[in-house]
Amino acid sequence: MSLPVSTAGLNIFMALAIVLALVSRELWQATSQLIRHPVAVIAVLMFILLAIGTLYSSAPAHENINYMWRYKKLLLVPLLIPFFQDSRFRYQALTCFCLATFLTVLASWSEFFQFTHISDPAFGDVTGDSVFVMHITQGFLFAMLIALAISLAIASKNIYLKVLWLIITVITVGDICFVMWGRTGKATLAILIVWACWEWLYAQKWQWMTKAIILVVCVCSVLTGVVVVAKNPALSFGMIRTDLERAQTTGEATSQGLRRQFAKTGIKIFLKSPWVGHGTGSIVTEQALFAKEAGTPVAQVITVNLHNEYLMQAVQVGILGIALFVSWLGVACFYSLNPILGWQAIALRGAILVFAFGCLFNSYLWDHIEGYTYCLLLAALMPISRGEKNASNFIG
């Protein structure tokens, strides 16, 4: 789970993990449970559907195979679930992931204060915004760290550990607010604040009316903050509206203008063949047909992904594809409602929230690091059955 430390060794790690899993007794002993596990089964079905999609894709053969291969991370979910059924292993995995990601947070702050100079200039000249690959990936990892650290802070009985996780949370929130220029992490942060309030209130033994009032105050405060920040064009979050207006009036290919255009084009492509889609890897081929007839620069940009995972599934493999993807997220949420899981349920809900919300603006499952991160965390947190009895509330 030390993925953020080194992406160069990711493929080697994955190959070793798969080989070790296949020769392990735990996997074969859990086979009967895995073939009945809806989250594992849907993950496999999604990959099979995408493989079938290569047979009728409108894209060249090498392109559709390349797209399908990017989704191989789905197979890690059923493969790794059996190895994280001990609560201690889950805690160790999450701790390793959180601390490794926090090193990147500290590196980002170091860039901000100009102690170091390791940011990739290809993704912008904002200091600390792209310490880890690029700002979109970094924003995703930082948002995921916040969700997991909050879950560990809420559940921890040890006051020192609780304070430690809260400090990590505050430092990471500060980085997203004041250091990072990317907008996805900021948008996810607003949702995470409401989620954290809800999780904290749920754990309290107060009257429901008191909880409801506090939750409403939290939601109103977050919405007010978002509106105030969004009205300031000098801030990165406020530039969303400016980007959209510029793309609308001048046709300029701004960041948010492109996302809106990709969404419009994606819907049009989907409606051309809603039942089975246009095949795996057909994004560039189909979108290029619309780009040729476009009259503005923003509509002429051809993309390898639509920056929306829901549309990616719908365009490539149709209604069944999007139905499987949404079901995959929904069933995972259902499993997180198992009260026996305790703190692990909170962490699972937080991971699902960050991924599902971010998929509205980015193709997280198609993306390399984002997709691997979510699949690994899902496998580490997912109980092998709804009636799991061995998930103790162990917390360090």
Buried (B, 14 or more C-beta within 10 A) or exposed (E): BBBBBEBEEEEEBBEEBBEEBEEBEEBEEBEEBBEEBBBBBBBBBBBEBBBBBBEBBBBEEEBBBBBBBBBBBBBBBBBBBBBBBEBEEBBBBBBBBBBBBBBBBEBBBBBBEEEBEEBEEEBBEBBBBBBBBBBBBBBBBBBBBBBBBBBBBBBBEEEEBBEBBBEBBEBBBEBBBEBBBBBBBBBBBBBBBBBBBBBBBEEEEEEEEEBEEBBEEBBEEBEEEBEEBBEEEEBBBBBBBBBBBBBBEEBBBBBBBBBBBBBEBBBBBBEEBEEBBBBBBBBBBBBEBBBEEBEBBBBBBBBEBBBBBBBBBBBBBBBBBBBBBEBBBBBBBEBBEBEBBBBBBBBBBBBBBBBBBBBBBBBBBBBEBBBBBBBBBBBBBBBBEEEBEEBEEBBE
